[in-house]
Amino acid sequence: MTGKRVLAVLAMAAAVLSLIPGCASSKKPYPGEELMEKISGEWKNTEYDRSTSPARRIIDLQGNLQQYDKTYEEVGERTGLFTIVKAWTESEGWIWFRDTIRYHDTNTTVYELSKLDLQKMDWTILWSEEDFPAEWDAAEYPSYFYRK
């Protein structure tokens, strides 16, 4: 390569590298341990629909989950392990996170995409049994709404 070509290639590489910070996500990581402290406790489903959603869930600091579902004549209880996979904040001030629930009774995993408003203690969840929801699309994925 001639000197001019090398210089041109280096200039193009520098131009591409200068664009990378502008393409970076505005997501700021959020510590999973701190998030577990905030979400541990009892959450009530204020939009409870007897046919489709659990009435409440209780999560302890170790991630043990108890879920109460009143769709049966007797109160049904499911247990599982709640694990935060990734958490971040965005400019709106919400904490977003991906978590999994591994249910003990069926040995199945549910993948959740959540957003949490710390001021109101509102927790909205989209979930799937196949993989994490790729984006926030309540028309495509079932959702739950909980309040602490």
N, C-alpha and C positions, 0 to 999 in steps of 0.2 A: 504494500500500500504506500502510496505517496504521502508526503507530509500533509497536503491539503485534504486528502480523503480522511486521514486519521483525525485531523482537526474537525472536519465536518461530522464524523461519527461521534466524537467526544462532545461536540456541541449539541447534537441531537439527544445523546444520552443525558446530558445535563438538563436539557429542556424537559425531558420525560420525568426525570427525578424531581425536578422542581414542582411538577404537578401533583405528585403523590400526597403531600400533606393536605392539599385541598380536597382530595378524594377520600381522606380518612374519615371514618365514622365519628359521629359526635357522641357515641356511646362512651360513658366513663365506667370502668369496672366498679362493682360494688361488692364488698366482702360478704361471702356466703355465711360466715359465722355471725356477723352483725345482723344479717337479714333473718337468720333463724331466730335470733333473740326477739326480733320485731314481730314475727309471724307465729311464734309459739303461743299457744293458748286456744281458746274456743272462738270459732267463727260461725256465724249464723247466716244461712241463705235467706236473704230478704225477698228474693224473687222465687221462693219455693214453689215448685210445680210438682204435685204428688206423683205424676207419671214419669218424670224424667230426671229429677235432681235430688241430691242428698240435702237434708234439712240443715245439717251442721257437721262440722269437722273439728276435731281437736288434735293439735300437733304439739308434741313436747320438744325440748331442745335437742334430743337425740334423733328426732325425725320420726318417732313412732306416731302413727296416725290412727285415729279412731273416727270412723265416718258413720253417722246415723242417718238412716234412710227410712222415712215414714211412709213408703209406698205400700207396705204390707199392713195387715191388721195388727200385728205386733211390731214393735220397733226393731228394725233390723240393724245390725252393727257389723261393719267391715273393718278390718285392721290391715295396715300395710306399713311400708317404710317409705317415707317422704324424703327425697334427696334433691337438693338444689344443685343443678348442673352448671349454671352460669347466671350471673346477675349483673345488671348495669343500670345506670341512670341516663336520662336524656334531658334535653333542655326544658321540657315541661315540668320537671321535678318529680315525675313518677319513677318508681323503681320497677324495672322490668326484670323478669327472670324466667328461666326454663327449669322445670323440675320434673322428676319422675315419681310415680307412686307404684310400688311393687306390692300388689295385694296378696296377702297370705292365703286366703281361702281359694283363690283361683289360680294363683301363681302367674298372674298376668301383669303387664306393665302398662301404665297410662302415661302419656307424654303431655305435659302442660306448658302452655305459654301464658304467663301471667303479667298483670300490671297492678301495682299496689300504690294507692294514694295514702301516704303516711299521715297527712293532716286529718283526713276523714276516716282513715282506717277502712277503706273500701278496697276489696280485692276482687278483680275480675279475671276469669280464667277461660281460655280456650283449650280444648283437649282433644286428643286423638289416641287410638290404640295402635296406630301404625308408626308414627314418627311425630316429632315436634311440628306444630303448625308453622309453615314457612313464613307467614305474615299474619297480621291481625285482620282476620276475615270472619266475623261472626256469622255470616251467611253460609260459609263453607264448614265451619267447625262448631260443634256444640259448645255452649258456654255456661258458666256458673257465676253467680255474684254473691260474695260474702261480705259481711260487715262484722267488725269486732266490737 
